[in-house]
């Protein structure tokens, strides 16, 4: 009964569908299945700052919880990490108690399409405005010594 009240399925609801899918007929999608409603260049859409979440609250909490689990030591002690936040915006979903935009990590680099949004992201220690669709190279990103 509870599942009928949710507007979307949980991962556990669809896991068996993915595992049991019959792939013998090959890939079921064509290029049209991956087309977007608006095929204009992404920088046009992101030229205006949008300080909003693009996912719902449950997704935000799920991402933060996952990153908290993966990016901390056993026992919850932070570890120094370099993090690359691709498609960054005004928020990163890194755990706040670990990633504060300071020396608690070596470096958090954001790559995104809107400068104002990247400036507003207090977890980034560095950022770069770059359209990864037009220029996917990250050769500029060098390890810190």
Number of C-alpha atoms within 10 A of each C-alpha: 5 5 10 8 8 9 7 9 11 10 8 8 10 10 10 10 10 8 8 8 8 11 8 7 6 7 8 9 8 8 6 7 8 8 9 8 6 8 7 9 11 14 16 9 13 15 12 13 15 14 12 10 12 10 8 8 10 9 13 16 13 12 16 17 15 14 14 20 13 10 20 16 11 9 6 11 9 16 13 14 14 13 17 16 17 14 15 22 27 22 18 22 19 21 19 13 9 20 26 16 18 14 11 14 18 16 21 21 21 27 22 22 24 23 19 16 19 25 18 13 18 15 25 26 19 15 19 17 16 20 17 15 10 10 8 9 11 10 6 7 10 7 7 7 3
